[in-house]
Amino acid sequence: MKVQATVVFKLQAGSLSEAGGVLDDVLERAREHDDVDIGQIMVTTPPGATPVTLPAVSTGAYPPGVPHPG
């Protein structure tokens, strides 16, 4: 059986760089599980905060025939 879930993480960080590091760590732990796929990531600022525009985040998946650069 397959189940799709939406999970919301709330974190506080002193900078976007620090927040990115925390998010990278969480995603790396999720990738360690063979039965978990990361399909989409949306990063937003809280209501009332100064909006921040971020580029799209790669899930690490590459289309067939495209080699992974690492």
SEPA-853739 format. One line per field, with one value per atom (N, C-alpha, C): residue number from 1; residue in three letters; x negated, y, z. Coordinates in steps of 0.05 Angstrom, whole numbers, plus 5000, padded with zeros to 4 digits. Each point is the difference from the previous one (the first is absolute). Example, Ala and Ser with C-alpha at 12.3 -4.5 7.8 and 13.67 -1.06 7.14 Angstrom:
k	[1:1:1:2:2:2];
r	[ALA:ALA:ALA:SER:SER:SER];
x	[4736:5018:4982:5007:4984:5015];
y	[4886:5024:5024:5021:5024:5022];
z	[5156:5000:5000:4986:5001:5014];
REM end
This chain:
k	[1:1:1:2:2:2:3:3:3:4:4:4:5:5:5:6:6:6:7:7:7:8:8:8:9:9:9:10:10:10:11:11:11:12:12:12:13:13:13:14:14:14:15:15:15:16:16:16:17:17:17:18:18:18:19:19:19:20:20:20:21:21:21:22:22:22:23:23:23:24:24:24:25:25:25:26:26:26:27:27:27:28:28:28:29:29:29:30:30:30:31:31:31:32:32:32:33:33:33:34:34:34:35:35:35:36:36:36:37:37:37:38:38:38:39:39:39:40:40:40:41:41:41:42:42:42:43:43:43:44:44:44:45:45:45:46:46:46:47:47:47:48:48:48:49:49:49:50:50:50:51:51:51:52:52:52:53:53:53:54:54:54:55:55:55:56:56:56:57:57:57:58:58:58:59:59:59:60:60:60:61:61:61:62:62:62:63:63:63:64:64:64:65:65:65:66:66:66:67:67:67:68:68:68:69:69:69:70:70:70];
r	[MET:MET:MET:LYS:LYS:LYS:VAL:VAL:VAL:GLN:GLN:GLN:ALA:ALA:ALA:THR:THR:THR:VAL:VAL:VAL:VAL:VAL:VAL:PHE:PHE:PHE:LYS:LYS:LYS:LEU:LEU:LEU:GLN:GLN:GLN:ALA:ALA:ALA:GLY:GLY:GLY:SER:SER:SER:LEU:LEU:LEU:SER:SER:SER:GLU:GLU:GLU:ALA:ALA:ALA:GLY:GLY:GLY:GLY:GLY:GLY:VAL:VAL:VAL:LEU:LEU:LEU:ASP:ASP:ASP:ASP:ASP:ASP:VAL:VAL:VAL:LEU:LEU:LEU:GLU:GLU:GLU:ARG:ARG:ARG:ALA:ALA:ALA:ARG:ARG:ARG:GLU:GLU:GLU:HIS:HIS:HIS:ASP:ASP:ASP:ASP:ASP:ASP:VAL:VAL:VAL:ASP:ASP:ASP:ILE:ILE:ILE:GLY:GLY:GLY:GLN:GLN:GLN:ILE:ILE:ILE:MET:MET:MET:VAL:VAL:VAL:THR:THR:THR:THR:THR:THR:PRO:PRO:PRO:PRO:PRO:PRO:GLY:GLY:GLY:ALA:ALA:ALA:THR:THR:THR:PRO:PRO:PRO:VAL:VAL:VAL:THR:THR:THR:LEU:LEU:LEU:PRO:PRO:PRO:ALA:ALA:ALA:VAL:VAL:VAL:SER:SER:SER:THR:THR:THR:GLY:GLY:GLY:ALA:ALA:ALA:TYR:TYR:TYR:PRO:PRO:PRO:PRO:PRO:PRO:GLY:GLY:GLY:VAL:VAL:VAL:PRO:PRO:PRO:HIS:HIS:HIS:PRO:PRO:PRO:GLY:GLY:GLY];
x	[4983:5017:4982:5008:4985:5017:4987:5014:4984:5014:4987:5007:4980:5005:4987:5011:4988:4991:4974:4988:4991:5006:4991:4980:4976:4980:4998:4999:4996:4973:4983:4974:4992:4983:4990:4970:4990:4971:4992:4974:4990:4995:4999:4995:5012:5003:5009:4981:4974:4980:5003:5005:5004:5026:5021:5025:4996:4985:4994:4985:4981:4985:5018:5019:5018:5018:5010:5017:4985:4975:4984:4997:4995:4997:5026:5023:5025:5005:4995:5004:4981:4975:4981:5009:5011:5010:5024:5017:5022:4991:4979:4989:4988:4992:4989:5020:5026:5021:5007:4998:5006:5029:5018:5028:5010:4983:5008:4989:5018:4992:5007:4983:5005:5009:5025:5012:5000:5004:5002:4993:4986:4992:5009:5015:5008:4990:4985:4990:5014:5012:5013:4992:5005:4995:5027:4998:5025:5017:5026:5017:4990:5000:4991:4970:4985:4971:4994:4976:4992:4997:5015:4999:4972:4993:4974:5005:4989:5003:4975:5005:4978:5002:4978:5002:5011:5010:5011:4978:5009:4981:5002:4977:4999:5004:5016:5004:4977:4982:4978:5006:5025:5008:4993:4989:4993:5016:5008:5015:4984:5013:4985:4980:4976:4979:4983:5007:4984:4984:4973:4983:5000:4997:4998:4972:4997:4974:4980:5010:4982:4987];
y	[4977:5023:5025:5020:5025:5021:5017:5022:5025:5022:5026:5018:5013:5018:5027:5020:5027:5005:5007:5005:5028:5014:5028:5001:5010:5005:5030:5007:5028:5001:5018:5003:5029:5006:5027:4998:5020:5001:5029:5005:5027:5010:4982:5008:4980:5007:4981:4977:5006:4979:4979:5010:4982:4983:5013:4986:4979:5007:4980:4976:5005:4978:4981:5011:4984:4984:5013:4986:4978:5006:4979:4976:5004:4978:4984:5013:4986:4983:5012:4986:4977:5003:4978:4976:5006:4978:4986:5016:4987:4983:5008:4985:4973:4998:4975:4978:5006:4980:4992:4974:4991:5004:5003:5002:5028:5020:5028:5015:5013:5016:5029:5018:5029:5010:5009:5008:5030:5015:5029:5014:5023:5015:5029:5011:5028:5014:5022:5016:5027:5007:5025:5014:5026:5015:5001:5004:5001:5025:4999:5023:5024:5023:5025:5005:4980:5003:5012:5011:5009:4977:5000:4977:4996:4975:4993:4982:5006:4984:4982:4974:4981:4985:4992:4984:4972:4987:4973:4982:4981:4981:4974:4989:4974:4978:4980:4977:4980:5006:4981:4980:5000:4982:5012:4984:5010:4984:5013:4985:4977:4980:4977:5009:4989:5007:5024:5013:5023:4991:5000:4991:5019:4989:5016:5012:5027:5013:4992:4986:4993:4974];
z	[5000:5000:5000:4984:5000:5013:5016:5013:4994:4994:4996:5023:5011:5023:4996:5010:5000:5029:5003:5026:5001:5022:5003:5023:4993:5020:5006:5025:5007:5015:4991:5013:5001:5019:5003:4996:4985:4995:4998:5005:4999:4972:4981:4972:4981:4975:4980:4997:5003:4998:5022:5024:5023:4996:4991:4995:4978:4979:4979:5010:5019:5011:5016:5015:5016:4981:4979:4981:4985:4993:4987:5018:5026:5019:5001:5002:5002:4974:4977:4975:4997:5009:4998:5017:5023:5017:4987:4987:4985:4977:4986:4978:5009:5025:5010:5001:4999:5000:4971:4994:4973:4992:5019:4994:5001:5000:5000:4975:4986:4977:5006:4992:5004:4973:4999:4974:4995:5021:4996:5026:4998:5024:4995:5019:4998:5025:4996:5023:5000:5023:5002:5026:5000:5025:5015:5026:5016:4993:5006:4995:5015:4986:5013:4998:4992:4997:4972:4997:4974:4981:4978:4982:4988:4997:4988:4976:4977:4977:4997:4998:4998:4973:4989:4975:5006:4979:5004:5011:5017:5013:4985:4993:4986:5020:4992:5017:4997:4982:4995:4978:4990:4979:4973:4983:4973:4979:4978:4980:4989:4989:4989:4979:5001:4981:5009:5021:5009:5024:4997:5022:5023:5024:5024:5000:5006:4998:5021:5022:5022:4996];
REM end
